Amino acid sequence: MGHPSDMTGKVALVTGAGGGLGQAVAVTLARAGADICIVDVKEDGLDETAKRIKDCGRKALIHLADLSVADNCPAAVAATVKAFGRLDALCNVAGVLKLANSHEMPMTDWNLVMAVNLTAPFLLSKAAIPHLLDSEGAIVNATSIAAHMGQAYAAAYCASKAGLAQLTKAMAMEYLKTPLRINAISPGGMVTEIGASFVPPAGADPELLGRYRPIRGLVEVADMANMVAYLASPASAGFHGAVIQMDKAVTAG
Ligand SMILES: NC(=O)c1ccc[n+]([C@@H]2O[C@H](COP(=O)([O-])OP(=O)(O)OC[C@H]3O[C@@H](n4cnc5c(N)ncnc54)[C@H](O)[C@@H]3O)[C@@H](O)[C@H]2O)c1
């Protein structure tokens, strides 16, 4: 039997691959045999990810791009296909978090959260789907427990992640009669750099913030990356239209 997430000879595009979960996903997929186009705004992070991919004996294409700019999304897909000649998996992992009182949220923050967390996965999927239909590939979207529960001071983030969960299900239904598979994961809290953006507004109510405290603890980035790699690979053939919560029961009750 091969590797449970065997990606030998396959090509993946991973956004948010300059750190955190995206970096772990890119390296996990490389370990499983894939060549990877890694996309992020963080140049030093991409260099590190590329090094780790090459250490696995796979090829890395560094694609430095701001995915909040719409035209950069199809360009990332085009660069991947130009370099590697195919695309088997699109992993939409890049994300941003902005906390605020809703009545004070700057429109620039609202627009950025929507652009990176929701519009970019749509535009990347739009450009990738013709290639993924050819390769019988997969899309994996990184949502959040915020897609499933209202979180105080996180209206934009919750709305963007719930939107991404529904985008996943709607596209899964649309491509139901094709071999393309489209799924999402909803991580609970993980230790990554996005934690630095978890800055509640002045005067935030600790009781409201405490309502989604992870009593069993945080989720390991490596565990989440293994799940994304599994969903990106043919090994997960039974999954289509799933939004999988890996959150140690934070959303269970
Ligand atoms: N860490 C958590 O607790 C947690 C929980 C639930 C969901 N998530 C989601 O998991 C995903 C990965 O986040 P993470 O925890 O690894 O955080 P992270 O901040 O380490 O990684 C996010 C990556 O996205 C990149 N990015 C942000 N804006 C971008 C843009 N405009 N263009 C290109 N790249 C951009 C960042 O540079 C960063 O490398 C995100 O979608 C996040 O919302 C994280």
The ligand as an SDF file (V2000), in Angstrom:
LIG
                    3D

 44 48  0  0  0  0  0  0  0  0999 V2000
   -4.2730   29.6030   13.6950 N   0  0  0  0  0  0  0  0  0  0  0  0
   -5.5360   29.4760   14.0460 C   0  0  0  0  0  0  0  0  0  0  0  0
   -5.8740   29.4650   15.2300 O   0  0  0  0  0  0  0  0  0  0  0  0
   -6.6060   29.2940   12.9800 C   0  0  0  0  0  0  0  0  0  0  0  0
   -7.8670   28.8460   13.3880 C   0  0  0  0  0  0  0  0  0  0  0  0
   -8.8540   28.6750   12.4350 C   0  0  0  0  0  0  0  0  0  0  0  0
   -8.5940   28.9300   11.1120 C   0  0  0  0  0  0  0  0  0  0  0  0
   -7.3540   29.3700   10.7410 N   0  0  0  0  0  0  0  0  0  0  0  0
   -7.1500   29.6220    9.3130 C   0  0  0  0  0  0  0  0  0  0  0  0
   -6.0790   28.8390    8.8650 O   0  0  0  0  0  0  0  0  0  0  0  0
   -5.4590   29.4830    7.7550 C   0  0  0  0  0  0  0  0  0  0  0  0
   -3.9620   29.5470    7.9790 C   0  0  0  0  0  0  0  0  0  0  0  0
   -3.6950   30.4610    9.0290 O   0  0  0  0  0  0  0  0  0  0  0  0
   -2.4600   30.2800   10.0030 P   0  0  0  0  0  0  0  0  0  0  0  0
   -2.9930   29.9070   11.3180 O   0  0  0  0  0  0  0  0  0  0  0  0
   -1.4270   29.4130    9.3960 O   0  0  0  0  0  0  0  0  0  0  0  0
   -1.9460   31.8010   10.1380 O   0  0  0  0  0  0  0  0  0  0  0  0
   -0.6720   32.4940    9.4960 P   0  0  0  0  0  0  0  0  0  0  0  0
   -0.8690   33.9510    9.7260 O   0  0  0  0  0  0  0  0  0  0  0  0
    0.5640   31.8640    9.9980 O   0  0  0  0  0  0  0  0  0  0  0  0
   -0.8040   32.1400    7.9490 O   0  0  0  0  0  0  0  0  0  0  0  0
   -1.6070   32.8420    7.0520 C   0  0  0  0  0  0  0  0  0  0  0  0
   -0.7680   33.1310    5.8240 C   0  0  0  0  0  0  0  0  0  0  0  0
   -1.5750   33.8270    4.8670 O   0  0  0  0  0  0  0  0  0  0  0  0
   -0.7380   34.8020    4.2860 C   0  0  0  0  0  0  0  0  0  0  0  0
   -1.5040   35.9020    3.7340 N   0  0  0  0  0  0  0  0  0  0  0  0
   -2.2310   36.8150    4.4180 C   0  0  0  0  0  0  0  0  0  0  0  0
   -2.7060   37.7360    3.5780 N   0  0  0  0  0  0  0  0  0  0  0  0
   -2.2940   37.4070    2.3500 C   0  0  0  0  0  0  0  0  0  0  0  0
   -2.4620   37.9910    1.0720 C   0  0  0  0  0  0  0  0  0  0  0  0
   -3.1390   39.1360    0.9100 N   0  0  0  0  0  0  0  0  0  0  0  0
   -1.8980   37.3860   -0.0080 N   0  0  0  0  0  0  0  0  0  0  0  0
   -1.1820   36.2560    0.1560 C   0  0  0  0  0  0  0  0  0  0  0  0
   -0.9770   35.6590    1.3430 N   0  0  0  0  0  0  0  0  0  0  0  0
   -1.5260   36.2370    2.4250 C   0  0  0  0  0  0  0  0  0  0  0  0
    0.1270   35.2930    5.4460 C   0  0  0  0  0  0  0  0  0  0  0  0
    1.2740   36.0090    5.0060 O   0  0  0  0  0  0  0  0  0  0  0  0
    0.4400   34.0100    6.1660 C   0  0  0  0  0  0  0  0  0  0  0  0
    1.6370   33.4100    5.7290 O   0  0  0  0  0  0  0  0  0  0  0  0
   -6.1100   30.8640    7.6390 C   0  0  0  0  0  0  0  0  0  0  0  0
   -7.0830   30.8280    6.6060 O   0  0  0  0  0  0  0  0  0  0  0  0
   -6.7630   31.0550    8.9840 C   0  0  0  0  0  0  0  0  0  0  0  0
   -7.8780   31.9210    8.9130 O   0  0  0  0  0  0  0  0  0  0  0  0
   -6.3620   29.5450   11.6310 C   0  0  0  0  0  0  0  0  0  0  0  0
  1  2  1  0
  2  3  2  0
  2  4  1  0
  4  5  1  0
  4 44  2  0
  5  6  2  0
  6  7  1  0
  7  8  2  0
  8  9  1  0
  8 44  1  0
  9 10  1  0
  9 42  1  0
 10 11  1  0
 11 12  1  0
 11 40  1  0
 12 13  1  0
 13 14  1  0
 14 15  2  0
 14 16  1  0
 14 17  1  0
 17 18  1  0
 18 19  2  0
 18 20  1  0
 18 21  1  0
 21 22  1  0
 22 23  1  0
 23 24  1  0
 23 38  1  0
 24 25  1  0
 25 26  1  0
 25 36  1  0
 26 27  1  0
 26 35  1  0
 27 28  2  0
 28 29  1  0
 29 30  1  0
 29 35  2  0
 30 31  1  0
 30 32  2  0
 32 33  1  0
 33 34  2  0
 34 35  1  0
 36 37  1  0
 36 38  1  0
 38 39  1  0
 40 41  1  0
 40 42  1  0
 42 43  1  0
M  CHG  2   8   1  16  -1
M  END
$$$$
